[in-house]
Protein backbone atom coordinates (compact mmCIF):
# COMPACT_ATOMS: atom_id res chain seq x y z
CA UNK A 1 0.00 0.00 0.00
CA UNK A 2 1.30 3.40 -0.97
CA UNK A 3 0.35 6.33 1.28
CA UNK A 4 0.81 9.98 0.36
CA UNK A 5 -0.32 13.12 2.14
CA UNK A 6 -0.60 16.64 0.79
CA UNK A 7 -0.85 19.62 3.16
CA UNK A 8 -2.40 17.35 5.76
CA UNK A 9 -3.71 19.46 8.65
CA UNK A 10 -5.70 18.59 11.74
CA UNK A 11 -6.65 21.32 14.17
CA UNK A 12 -8.42 21.13 17.52
CA UNK A 13 -10.24 23.88 19.31
CA UNK A 14 -9.08 24.29 22.89
CA UNK A 15 -11.10 27.00 24.60
CA UNK A 16 -11.01 30.01 22.33
CA UNK A 17 -7.78 29.08 20.55
CA UNK A 18 -7.21 26.63 17.75
CA UNK A 19 -4.25 24.28 17.91
CA UNK A 20 -2.81 22.53 14.86
CA UNK A 21 -1.85 19.01 16.00
CA UNK A 22 -0.78 18.22 12.43
CA UNK A 23 0.19 21.20 10.33
CA UNK A 24 0.48 20.97 6.52
CA UNK A 25 2.31 17.66 6.48
CA UNK A 26 3.48 16.20 3.19
CA UNK A 27 4.86 12.70 3.19
CA UNK A 28 5.07 9.68 0.97
CA UNK A 29 5.32 6.08 2.11
CA UNK A 30 5.98 3.34 -0.39
CA UNK A 31 5.52 -0.41 -0.19
CA UNK A 32 7.09 -2.07 1.82
CA UNK A 33 8.78 0.70 3.80
CA UNK A 34 9.61 0.48 7.49
CA UNK A 35 8.84 4.03 8.59
CA UNK A 36 9.47 5.71 11.92
CA UNK A 37 7.69 8.89 12.89
CA UNK A 38 9.49 10.46 15.80
CA UNK A 39 8.78 13.39 18.05
CA UNK A 40 8.17 14.32 21.65
CA UNK A 41 4.92 13.66 23.46
CA UNK A 42 2.21 15.95 22.13
CA UNK A 43 4.12 16.65 18.93
CA UNK A 44 1.32 15.23 16.79
CA UNK A 45 2.62 11.71 16.03
CA UNK A 46 -0.55 9.91 17.15
CA UNK A 47 -2.78 12.41 15.38
CA UNK A 48 -0.82 11.88 12.17
CA UNK A 49 -1.13 8.09 12.54
CA UNK A 50 -4.87 8.39 13.17
CA UNK A 51 -5.20 10.41 9.97
CA UNK A 52 -3.11 7.97 7.94
CA UNK A 53 -5.03 5.05 9.49
CA UNK A 54 -8.33 6.70 8.47
CA UNK A 55 -9.41 6.84 12.11
CA UNK A 56 -9.77 10.62 11.93
CA UNK A 57 -10.60 13.12 9.22
CA UNK A 58 -8.23 15.98 8.35
CA UNK A 59 -9.30 19.58 8.82
CA UNK A 60 -7.67 20.28 5.46
CA UNK A 61 -5.29 18.60 3.08
CA UNK A 62 -5.53 15.18 1.50
CA UNK A 63 -4.50 11.58 2.04
CA UNK A 64 -4.00 9.36 -0.97
CA UNK A 65 -4.02 5.62 -0.63
CA UNK A 66 -2.65 3.99 -3.75
CA UNK A 67 -3.19 7.36 -5.47
CA UNK A 68 -6.92 7.40 -4.59
CA UNK A 69 -8.14 10.33 -2.51
CA UNK A 70 -9.18 8.81 0.85
CA UNK A 71 -11.15 11.93 1.79
CA UNK A 72 -13.70 10.88 -0.82
CA UNK A 73 -14.33 7.57 0.97
CA UNK A 74 -17.56 7.09 2.90
CA UNK A 75 -17.44 6.07 6.58
CA UNK A 76 -18.22 2.51 5.58
CA UNK A 77 -15.46 2.44 2.93
CA UNK A 78 -12.97 3.85 5.46
CA UNK A 79 -14.06 1.16 7.92
CA UNK A 80 -13.58 -1.54 5.30
CA UNK A 81 -10.14 -0.16 4.41
CA UNK A 82 -9.16 -0.36 8.08
CA UNK A 83 -10.58 -3.86 8.39
CA UNK A 84 -9.11 -5.44 5.28
CA UNK A 85 -6.02 -3.37 4.38
CA UNK A 86 -4.65 -2.05 7.68
CA UNK A 87 -3.59 -3.51 11.01
CA UNK A 88 -3.26 -1.45 14.20
CA UNK A 89 -0.99 -1.84 17.21
CA UNK A 90 -1.54 0.51 20.15
CA UNK A 91 0.77 1.61 22.95
CA UNK A 92 -1.65 0.26 25.56
CA UNK A 93 -2.34 -2.93 23.55
CA UNK A 94 -6.14 -2.37 23.50
CA UNK A 95 -6.95 -6.07 23.75
CA UNK A 96 -10.50 -7.04 24.69
CA UNK A 97 -10.34 -8.16 28.31
CA UNK A 98 -13.21 -10.66 28.10
CA UNK A 99 -11.67 -12.49 25.14
CA UNK A 100 -8.66 -14.81 25.36
CA UNK A 101 -5.60 -14.41 23.13
CA UNK A 102 -7.01 -16.67 20.42
CA UNK A 103 -10.38 -14.90 20.38
CA UNK A 104 -8.71 -11.48 20.29
CA UNK A 105 -6.86 -12.51 17.14
CA UNK A 106 -9.93 -14.17 15.63
CA UNK A 107 -12.08 -11.07 16.08
CA UNK A 108 -10.92 -9.05 13.00
CA UNK A 109 -11.40 -12.19 10.88
CA UNK A 110 -14.88 -12.69 12.31
CA UNK A 111 -15.67 -9.06 11.48
CA UNK A 112 -14.37 -9.69 7.96
CA UNK A 113 -16.75 -12.64 7.65
CA UNK A 114 -14.08 -15.33 7.36
CA UNK A 115 -15.20 -18.92 8.04
CA UNK A 116 -14.98 -20.07 11.67
CA UNK A 117 -12.49 -22.85 10.96
CA UNK A 118 -10.18 -20.54 9.04
CA UNK A 119 -10.31 -17.94 11.84
CA UNK A 120 -9.19 -20.46 14.41
CA UNK A 121 -6.50 -21.95 12.19
CA UNK A 122 -4.99 -18.60 11.19
CA UNK A 123 -5.21 -17.12 14.71
CA UNK A 124 -3.40 -20.17 16.10
CA UNK A 125 -0.72 -19.91 13.45
CA UNK A 126 -0.24 -16.16 14.03
CA UNK A 127 0.02 -16.63 17.79
CA UNK A 128 2.52 -19.42 17.20
CA UNK A 129 4.51 -17.09 14.96
CA UNK A 130 4.73 -14.51 17.78
CA UNK A 131 5.74 -17.21 20.26
CA UNK A 132 2.46 -17.53 22.15
CA UNK A 133 1.33 -21.00 21.09
CA UNK A 134 1.15 -22.02 24.76
CA UNK A 135 -0.91 -18.97 25.80
CA UNK A 136 -3.80 -19.27 23.33
CA UNK A 137 -6.51 -19.51 25.94
CA UNK A 138 -5.16 -16.97 28.38
CA UNK A 139 -7.00 -13.73 28.85
CA UNK A 140 -5.08 -10.43 28.66
CA UNK A 141 -5.07 -10.18 32.47
CA UNK A 142 -3.10 -13.44 32.61
CA UNK A 143 -0.45 -12.26 30.15
CA UNK A 144 2.65 -10.11 30.64
CA UNK A 145 2.81 -6.74 28.88
CA UNK A 146 5.18 -8.12 26.27
CA UNK A 147 2.83 -11.02 25.63
CA UNK A 148 -0.14 -8.68 25.34
CA UNK A 149 1.70 -6.62 22.73
CA UNK A 150 2.54 -9.82 20.83
CA UNK A 151 -1.15 -10.71 20.80
CA UNK A 152 -1.86 -7.18 19.52
CA UNK A 153 0.68 -7.65 16.72
CA UNK A 154 -0.89 -11.01 15.82
CA UNK A 155 -4.33 -9.35 15.82
CA UNK A 156 -3.03 -6.60 13.52
CA UNK A 157 -1.90 -9.31 11.09
CA UNK A 158 -5.18 -11.25 11.23
CA UNK A 159 -6.68 -10.10 7.94
CA UNK A 160 -3.28 -10.10 6.19
CA UNK A 161 -3.20 -6.28 5.85
CA UNK A 162 -0.94 -4.32 3.53
CA UNK A 163 0.15 -1.91 6.22
CA UNK A 164 0.71 -2.11 9.98
CA UNK A 165 0.26 1.14 11.87
CA UNK A 166 1.81 1.06 15.34
CA UNK A 167 1.45 3.92 17.80
CA UNK A 168 4.35 3.77 20.26
CA UNK A 169 4.23 -0.04 20.44
CA UNK A 170 7.13 -0.20 22.89
CA UNK A 171 6.04 2.71 25.07
CA UNK A 172 4.81 0.50 27.91
CA UNK A 173 7.51 -2.16 27.71
CA UNK A 174 10.91 -2.69 29.31
CA UNK A 175 13.89 -2.52 26.96
CA UNK A 176 14.28 -6.28 26.52
CA UNK A 177 10.62 -6.84 25.69
CA UNK A 178 10.60 -3.72 23.55
CA UNK A 179 13.45 -5.16 21.49
CA UNK A 180 11.47 -8.37 20.93
CA UNK A 181 8.48 -6.39 19.64
CA UNK A 182 10.69 -4.23 17.41
CA UNK A 183 12.27 -7.37 15.97
CA UNK A 184 8.81 -8.87 15.42
CA UNK A 185 7.58 -5.81 13.52
CA UNK A 186 10.80 -5.62 11.53
CA UNK A 187 10.49 -9.28 10.57
CA UNK A 188 6.91 -8.69 9.44
CA UNK A 189 8.19 -5.87 7.25
CA UNK A 190 11.07 -7.81 5.80
CA UNK A 191 9.66 -11.34 5.55
CA UNK A 192 5.97 -10.64 4.88
CA UNK A 193 6.66 -7.48 2.81
CA UNK A 194 4.23 -5.39 4.85
CA UNK A 195 4.56 -1.63 5.12
CA UNK A 196 5.09 -0.73 8.78
CA UNK A 197 4.53 2.80 10.07
CA UNK A 198 5.56 3.36 13.68
CA UNK A 199 5.19 6.42 15.87
CA UNK A 200 7.99 6.15 18.41
CA UNK A 201 10.82 7.70 20.29
CA UNK A 202 12.62 4.40 20.59
CA UNK A 203 16.14 4.78 19.16
CA UNK A 204 16.30 1.10 18.20
CA UNK A 205 13.30 1.47 15.92
CA UNK A 206 14.77 4.62 14.40
CA UNK A 207 17.95 2.74 13.67
CA UNK A 208 16.08 0.03 11.74
CA UNK A 209 13.80 2.38 9.79
CA UNK A 210 14.00 2.85 6.02
CA UNK A 211 12.86 6.44 6.55
CA UNK A 212 12.43 8.61 9.62
CA UNK A 213 10.00 11.52 9.77
CA UNK A 214 10.40 13.91 12.68
CA UNK A 215 7.43 15.91 13.79
CA UNK A 216 7.50 18.92 16.08
CA UNK A 217 4.44 20.95 17.07
CA UNK A 218 2.55 19.33 14.22
CA UNK A 219 5.11 20.28 11.56
CA UNK A 220 7.27 17.77 9.74
CA UNK A 221 10.83 18.86 10.47
CA UNK A 222 13.38 16.34 9.32
CA UNK A 223 13.20 13.64 6.75
CA UNK A 224 15.91 11.01 6.38
CA UNK B 1 -22.82 -5.53 41.00
CA UNK B 2 -24.32 -2.54 39.21
CA UNK B 3 -25.93 -4.78 36.59
CA UNK B 4 -27.22 -7.09 39.33
CA UNK B 5 -28.87 -4.12 41.06
CA UNK B 6 -30.35 -3.05 37.73
CA UNK B 7 -31.78 -6.55 37.26
CA UNK B 8 -33.23 -6.41 40.79
CA UNK B 9 -34.81 -3.04 39.98
CA UNK B 10 -36.40 -4.28 36.76
CA UNK B 11 -37.52 -7.52 38.49
CA UNK B 12 -39.29 -5.45 41.17
CA UNK B 13 -40.89 -3.26 38.51
CA UNK B 14 -42.04 -6.31 36.52
CA UNK B 15 -43.33 -7.97 39.69
CA UNK B 16 -45.43 -4.94 40.52
CA UNK B 17 -46.77 -4.58 36.98
CA UNK B 18 -47.65 -8.27 36.64
CA UNK B 19 -49.20 -8.56 40.10
CA UNK B 20 -51.25 -5.36 39.84
CA UNK B 21 -52.07 -5.85 36.15
CA UNK B 22 -53.17 -9.47 36.49
CA UNK B 23 -55.25 -8.66 39.58
CA UNK B 24 -57.02 -5.78 37.84
CA UNK B 25 -57.51 -7.84 34.69
CA UNK B 26 -58.91 -10.78 36.65
CA UNK B 27 -61.23 -8.50 38.59
CA UNK B 28 -62.61 -6.82 35.47
CA UNK B 29 -62.94 -10.19 33.70
CA UNK B 30 -64.94 -11.63 36.60
CA UNK B 31 -67.17 -8.56 36.72
CA UNK B 32 -67.70 -8.65 32.95
CA UNK B 33 -68.51 -12.35 32.80
CA UNK B 34 -71.23 -11.98 35.43
CA UNK B 35 -73.34 -10.26 32.76
CA UNK B 36 -73.66 -13.66 31.08
CA UNK B 37 -75.93 -14.72 33.94
CA UNK B 38 -79.11 -12.88 32.93
CA UNK B 39 -78.19 -12.51 29.30
CA UNK B 40 -80.99 -10.98 27.18
CA UNK B 41 -83.29 -10.47 30.15
CA UNK B 42 -84.63 -7.47 31.99
CA UNK B 43 -83.59 -7.47 35.63
CA UNK B 44 -86.21 -6.07 37.95
CA UNK B 45 -85.02 -4.87 41.36
CA UNK B 46 -86.46 -2.56 44.00
CA UNK B 47 -85.79 1.15 43.59
CA UNK B 48 -82.50 2.12 45.21
CA UNK B 49 -80.78 -1.18 44.56
CA UNK B 50 -77.34 -0.89 42.99
CA UNK B 51 -76.72 -3.52 40.36
CA UNK B 52 -73.21 -4.55 39.37
CA UNK B 53 -73.71 -6.46 36.15
CA UNK B 54 -76.08 -9.09 37.59
CA UNK B 55 -75.37 -8.75 41.28
CA UNK B 56 -77.83 -6.68 43.31
CA UNK B 57 -76.17 -4.72 46.11
CA UNK B 58 -78.25 -3.26 48.92
CA UNK B 59 -81.79 -2.00 48.32
CA UNK B 60 -84.93 -3.62 49.60
CA UNK B 61 -86.78 -6.85 49.00
CA UNK B 62 -89.68 -7.20 46.62
CA UNK B 63 -92.94 -8.92 47.65
CA UNK B 64 -92.59 -12.03 45.51
CA UNK B 65 -96.12 -12.89 44.42
CA UNK B 66 -97.37 -9.34 44.03
CA UNK B 67 -94.40 -8.13 42.01
CA UNK B 68 -94.08 -11.30 39.98
CA UNK B 69 -97.74 -11.27 38.97
CA UNK B 70 -97.61 -7.55 38.14
CA UNK B 71 -94.56 -8.01 35.92
CA UNK B 72 -95.92 -11.19 34.31
CA UNK B 73 -99.18 -9.45 33.44
CA UNK B 74 -97.40 -6.87 31.29
CA UNK B 75 -97.81 -7.48 27.58
CA UNK B 76 -94.47 -8.47 26.12
CA UNK B 77 -93.27 -10.53 29.07
CA UNK B 78 -92.77 -14.14 28.07
CA UNK B 79 -91.47 -15.52 31.35
CA UNK B 80 -90.45 -14.29 34.78
CA UNK B 81 -88.18 -15.91 37.35
CA UNK B 82 -88.13 -14.63 40.94
CA UNK B 83 -84.71 -14.97 42.53
CA UNK B 84 -83.20 -14.45 45.94
CA UNK B 85 -79.62 -13.38 45.38
CA UNK B 86 -77.60 -12.98 48.60
CA UNK B 87 -74.02 -12.22 49.53
CA UNK B 88 -72.13 -13.11 51.67
CA UNK B 89 -73.44 -16.48 52.76
CA UNK B 90 -71.75 -16.23 56.13
CA UNK B 91 -69.14 -18.95 55.92
CA UNK B 92 -65.95 -17.91 57.65
CA UNK B 93 -67.31 -14.54 58.61
CA UNK B 94 -64.07 -12.66 57.85
CA UNK B 95 -64.08 -9.17 56.37
CA UNK B 96 -63.70 -9.35 52.60
CA UNK B 97 -62.57 -6.68 50.17
CA UNK B 98 -64.73 -8.11 47.39
CA UNK B 99 -67.82 -10.33 47.67
CA UNK B 100 -66.68 -13.89 47.16
CA UNK B 101 -69.57 -15.98 48.39
CA UNK B 102 -73.10 -15.95 47.04
CA UNK B 103 -76.34 -17.74 47.78
CA UNK B 104 -78.85 -17.96 44.97
CA UNK B 105 -82.37 -19.21 45.41
CA UNK B 106 -84.12 -20.13 42.16
CA UNK B 107 -87.43 -21.95 41.58
CA UNK B 108 -86.58 -25.58 40.87
CA UNK B 109 -88.16 -25.50 37.43
CA UNK B 110 -85.97 -22.60 36.32
CA UNK B 111 -82.39 -23.88 36.82
CA UNK B 112 -81.45 -24.02 33.18
CA UNK B 113 -83.25 -20.77 32.45
CA UNK B 114 -80.86 -18.92 34.80
CA UNK B 115 -77.57 -20.82 34.82
CA UNK B 116 -77.76 -22.33 31.35
CA UNK B 117 -76.43 -25.80 30.59
CA UNK B 118 -73.94 -25.81 33.48
CA UNK B 119 -72.96 -29.45 34.14
CA UNK B 120 -72.20 -31.03 37.49
CA UNK B 121 -68.81 -32.50 38.37
CA UNK B 122 -68.39 -36.27 38.45
CA UNK B 123 -71.16 -38.84 38.77
CA UNK B 124 -73.91 -39.03 41.31
CA UNK B 125 -74.77 -35.35 41.54
CA UNK B 126 -78.09 -33.76 40.67
CA UNK B 127 -79.86 -30.43 40.93
CA UNK B 128 -82.39 -30.09 43.78
CA UNK B 129 -85.62 -31.44 42.35
CA UNK B 130 -87.96 -30.64 45.18
CA UNK B 131 -88.75 -27.11 46.33
CA UNK B 132 -89.17 -28.18 49.93
CA UNK B 133 -86.00 -30.31 50.17
CA UNK B 134 -82.83 -29.14 51.91
CA UNK B 135 -80.64 -29.97 48.90
CA UNK B 136 -78.13 -27.48 47.53
CA UNK B 137 -75.60 -27.38 44.72
CA UNK B 138 -72.23 -25.69 45.38
CA UNK B 139 -69.68 -24.01 43.18
CA UNK B 140 -66.45 -25.99 42.72
CA UNK B 141 -64.16 -23.35 44.24
CA UNK B 142 -66.32 -22.97 47.33
CA UNK B 143 -66.62 -26.75 47.66
CA UNK B 144 -62.84 -27.20 47.32
CA UNK B 145 -62.20 -24.52 49.92
CA UNK B 146 -64.45 -26.20 52.49
CA UNK B 147 -63.88 -29.78 51.41
CA UNK B 148 -67.47 -30.34 50.33
CA UNK B 149 -68.40 -33.27 48.16
CA UNK B 150 -71.72 -34.76 47.09
CA UNK B 151 -73.44 -35.88 50.27
CA UNK B 152 -71.69 -33.39 52.59
CA UNK B 153 -73.98 -31.87 55.17
CA UNK B 154 -73.47 -28.15 55.81
CA UNK B 155 -75.08 -25.83 58.30
CA UNK B 156 -76.14 -22.35 57.20
CA UNK B 157 -77.96 -20.04 59.62
CA UNK B 158 -78.83 -23.06 61.75
CA UNK B 159 -80.33 -25.10 58.90
CA UNK B 160 -78.73 -28.36 57.90
CA UNK B 161 -78.38 -28.55 54.12
CA UNK B 162 -77.09 -31.36 51.94
CA UNK B 163 -74.73 -30.79 49.01
CA UNK B 164 -76.15 -32.86 46.14
CA UNK B 165 -73.96 -31.56 43.31
CA UNK B 166 -70.81 -29.58 42.53
CA UNK B 167 -71.06 -27.14 39.64
CA UNK B 168 -68.50 -27.62 36.89
CA UNK B 169 -68.10 -24.09 35.54
CA UNK B 170 -65.44 -21.50 34.68
CA UNK B 171 -67.77 -18.67 35.70
CA UNK B 172 -66.27 -17.16 38.88
CA UNK B 173 -69.64 -16.20 40.36
CA UNK B 174 -71.13 -19.68 40.01
CA UNK B 175 -67.86 -21.17 41.29
CA UNK B 176 -68.34 -19.29 44.53
CA UNK B 177 -72.07 -19.78 45.08
CA UNK B 178 -74.54 -22.09 46.80
CA UNK B 179 -77.58 -22.74 44.63
CA UNK B 180 -80.81 -23.88 46.20
CA UNK B 181 -84.51 -23.75 45.64
CA UNK B 182 -86.08 -20.34 46.11
CA UNK B 183 -88.30 -21.63 48.89
CA UNK B 184 -85.31 -23.07 50.79
CA UNK B 185 -83.33 -19.82 50.39
CA UNK B 186 -86.27 -17.80 51.71
CA UNK B 187 -86.50 -20.11 54.71
CA UNK B 188 -82.75 -20.26 55.47
CA UNK B 189 -82.21 -16.51 55.17
CA UNK B 190 -85.54 -15.59 56.65
CA UNK B 191 -87.01 -13.72 53.71
CA UNK B 192 -90.45 -15.35 53.51
CA UNK B 193 -92.31 -14.60 50.28
CA UNK B 194 -89.56 -12.13 49.32
CA UNK B 195 -87.10 -11.90 46.49
CA UNK B 196 -84.67 -9.19 45.45
CA UNK B 197 -84.54 -9.91 41.72
CA UNK B 198 -87.15 -10.84 39.17
CA UNK B 199 -85.90 -11.54 35.68
CA UNK B 200 -88.24 -10.93 32.80
CA UNK B 201 -87.71 -12.42 29.37
CA UNK B 202 -89.20 -10.37 26.53
CA UNK B 203 -91.61 -12.09 24.15
CA UNK B 204 -90.66 -12.29 20.50
CA UNK B 205 -90.95 -8.87 18.87
CA UNK B 206 -90.43 -6.96 22.10
CA UNK B 207 -87.16 -5.24 22.86
CA UNK B 208 -85.50 -5.33 26.28
CA UNK B 209 -85.57 -1.54 26.41
CA UNK B 210 -89.27 -1.29 25.55
CA UNK B 211 -90.15 -3.97 28.08
CA UNK B 212 -88.07 -2.32 30.81
CA UNK B 213 -89.87 0.99 30.21
CA UNK B 214 -93.24 -0.74 30.41
CA UNK B 215 -92.32 -2.50 33.65
CA UNK B 216 -91.14 0.72 35.27
CA UNK B 217 -94.35 2.41 34.04
CA UNK B 218 -96.59 -0.26 35.54
CA UNK B 219 -94.72 -1.15 38.74
CA UNK B 220 -93.74 2.05 40.46
CA UNK B 221 -91.42 0.68 43.15
CA UNK B 222 -89.01 -1.13 40.88
CA UNK B 223 -86.13 -0.42 38.55
CA UNK B 224 -86.07 -2.51 35.38
CA UNK B 225 -82.59 -2.75 33.90
CA UNK B 226 -81.72 -4.07 30.46
CA UNK B 227 -78.44 -5.86 29.87
CA UNK B 228 -77.01 -2.71 28.21
CA UNK B 229 -78.05 -0.55 31.15
CA UNK B 230 -76.43 -2.97 33.59
CA UNK B 231 -73.25 -2.94 31.54
CA UNK B 232 -73.34 0.85 31.24
CA UNK B 233 -73.47 1.20 35.02
CA UNK B 234 -70.18 -0.65 35.56
CA UNK B 235 -68.41 0.05 32.29
CA UNK B 236 -67.05 3.52 33.24
CA UNK B 237 -65.62 2.10 36.48
CA UNK B 238 -63.96 -0.80 34.64
CA UNK B 239 -62.63 1.53 31.95
CA UNK B 240 -61.21 3.83 34.59
CA UNK B 241 -59.54 0.90 36.34
CA UNK B 242 -58.01 -0.26 33.07
CA UNK B 243 -56.81 3.27 32.28
CA UNK B 244 -55.22 3.64 35.72
CA UNK B 245 -53.57 0.28 35.29
CA UNK B 246 -52.19 1.24 31.88
CA UNK B 247 -50.94 4.55 33.27
CA UNK B 248 -49.23 2.78 36.15
CA UNK B 249 -47.65 0.26 33.78
CA UNK B 250 -46.41 3.06 31.52
CA UNK B 251 -44.89 4.97 34.47
CA UNK B 252 -43.14 1.88 35.83
CA UNK B 253 -41.89 0.86 32.39
CA UNK B 254 -40.55 4.40 31.93
CA UNK B 255 -38.66 4.15 35.24
CA UNK B 256 -37.27 0.78 34.18
CA UNK B 257 -36.19 2.26 30.87
CA UNK B 258 -34.37 5.11 32.65
CA UNK B 259 -32.72 2.62 35.01
CA UNK B 260 -31.50 0.38 32.17
CA UNK B 261 -30.39 3.40 30.14
CA UNK B 262 -28.38 4.78 33.07
CA UNK B 263 -26.69 1.50 33.87
CA UNK B 264 -25.93 0.76 30.22
CA UNK B 265 -24.58 4.28 29.69
CA UNK B 266 -22.23 3.79 32.64
CA UNK B 267 -21.17 0.42 31.32
CA UNK B 268 -20.51 1.87 27.83
CA UNK B 269 -18.53 4.82 29.18
CA UNK B 270 -16.32 2.43 31.16
CA UNK B 271 -15.60 0.49 27.98
CA UNK B 272 -15.05 3.44 25.61
CA UNK B 273 -11.60 2.17 24.78
CA UNK B 274 -12.96 -1.24 23.75
CA UNK B 275 -15.62 0.30 21.52
CA UNK B 276 -13.08 2.72 20.07
CA UNK B 277 -10.72 -0.20 19.36
CA UNK B 278 -13.54 -2.05 17.63
CA UNK B 279 -14.09 1.01 15.46
CA UNK B 280 -10.34 1.28 14.77
CA UNK B 281 -10.06 -2.31 13.60
CA UNK B 282 -13.02 -1.81 11.29
CA UNK B 283 -16.00 -3.31 13.13
CA UNK B 284 -19.27 -2.31 11.42
CA UNK B 285 -21.54 0.07 13.34
CA UNK B 286 -24.18 -2.66 13.50
CA UNK B 287 -21.74 -4.92 15.36
CA UNK B 288 -21.17 -2.36 18.13
CA UNK B 289 -24.88 -1.52 18.32
CA UNK B 290 -25.68 -5.21 18.57
CA UNK B 291 -23.26 -5.79 21.47
CA UNK B 292 -24.83 -3.09 23.65
CA UNK B 293 -28.43 -3.87 22.73
CA UNK B 294 -27.94 -7.60 23.32
CA UNK B 295 -26.46 -6.82 26.76
CA UNK B 296 -29.44 -4.61 27.60
CA UNK B 297 -31.90 -7.19 26.29
CA UNK B 298 -30.25 -9.89 28.43
CA UNK B 299 -31.10 -7.73 31.45
CA UNK B 300 -34.65 -7.73 30.08
CA UNK B 301 -34.79 -11.49 29.54
CA UNK B 302 -33.49 -12.25 33.03
CA UNK B 303 -35.58 -9.59 34.74
CA UNK B 304 -38.65 -10.46 32.69
CA UNK B 305 -38.44 -14.16 33.59
CA UNK B 306 -37.83 -13.55 37.30
CA UNK B 307 -40.40 -10.73 37.39
CA UNK B 308 -43.04 -12.95 35.80
CA UNK B 309 -42.51 -15.67 38.40
CA UNK B 310 -42.59 -13.27 41.34
CA UNK B 311 -45.38 -11.17 39.77
CA UNK B 312 -47.57 -14.23 39.22
CA UNK B 313 -46.98 -15.28 42.80
CA UNK B 314 -47.82 -11.71 43.85
CA UNK B 315 -51.09 -11.88 41.89
CA UNK B 316 -52.01 -15.13 43.67
CA UNK B 317 -51.20 -13.59 47.04
CA UNK B 318 -53.31 -10.51 46.23
CA UNK B 319 -56.19 -12.76 45.12
CA UNK B 320 -55.92 -14.67 48.38
CA UNK B 321 -55.72 -11.49 50.48
CA UNK B 322 -58.71 -9.90 48.74
CA UNK B 323 -60.91 -12.98 49.00
CA UNK B 324 -59.70 -14.75 52.16
CA UNK B 325 -59.52 -17.91 50.06
CA UNK B 326 -56.40 -19.97 50.93
CA UNK B 327 -53.46 -19.31 48.61
CA UNK B 328 -53.06 -22.99 47.75
CA UNK B 329 -56.49 -23.00 46.15
CA UNK B 330 -55.31 -20.50 43.54
CA UNK B 331 -52.26 -22.47 42.38
CA UNK B 332 -54.17 -24.78 40.00
CA UNK B 333 -55.84 -21.76 38.41
CA UNK B 334 -52.70 -19.63 38.07
CA UNK B 335 -53.14 -19.40 34.30
CA UNK B 336 -56.65 -18.05 34.78
CA UNK B 337 -55.38 -15.31 37.09
CA UNK B 338 -52.26 -14.58 35.02
CA UNK B 339 -53.18 -15.76 31.50
CA UNK B 340 -50.27 -17.13 29.39
CA UNK B 341 -50.89 -14.50 26.72
CA UNK B 342 -50.54 -11.76 29.35
CA UNK B 343 -47.30 -13.38 30.56
CA UNK B 344 -45.90 -13.39 27.01
CA UNK B 345 -47.06 -9.79 26.51
CA UNK B 346 -45.39 -8.63 29.75
CA UNK B 347 -42.18 -10.58 29.06
CA UNK B 348 -41.85 -9.10 25.58
CA UNK B 349 -42.66 -5.62 26.94
CA UNK B 350 -39.89 -5.88 29.55
CA UNK B 351 -37.38 -7.11 26.95
CA UNK B 352 -38.46 -4.32 24.58
CA UNK B 353 -38.16 -1.67 27.30
CA UNK B 354 -34.65 -2.91 28.13
CA UNK B 355 -33.68 -2.92 24.43
CA UNK B 356 -34.94 0.65 24.14
CA UNK B 357 -32.99 1.52 27.28
CA UNK B 358 -29.87 0.18 25.56
CA UNK B 359 -30.49 2.03 22.29
CA UNK B 360 -29.08 5.45 23.20
CA UNK B 361 -25.95 4.04 24.93
CA UNK B 362 -25.50 1.73 21.92
CA UNK B 363 -25.49 4.70 19.55
CA UNK B 364 -22.97 6.44 21.83
CA UNK B 365 -20.80 3.31 21.81
CA UNK B 366 -20.92 3.14 18.02
CA UNK B 367 -19.88 6.80 17.81
CA UNK B 368 -16.76 6.32 19.95
CA UNK B 369 -13.62 7.01 17.93
CA UNK B 370 -10.12 5.83 18.80
CA UNK B 371 -8.66 9.29 18.08
CA UNK B 372 -10.92 10.86 20.73
CA UNK B 373 -10.18 8.17 23.29
CA UNK B 374 -6.41 8.38 22.76
CA UNK B 375 -6.53 12.18 22.93
CA UNK B 376 -8.44 11.96 26.20
CA UNK B 377 -5.97 9.42 27.60
CA UNK B 378 -2.75 11.19 26.68
Interface residues (C-beta under 8 A of the other chain):
Chain A: X12 X41 X42 X46 X47 X50 X53 X55 X56 X76 X79 X80 X81 X82 X83 X84 X86 X88 X90 X92 X94 X96 X97 X107 X108 X111 X112 X155 X167
Chain B: X273 X274 X277 X279 X280 X281 X282 X283 X284 X287 X369 X370 X371 X374 X375 X377 X378
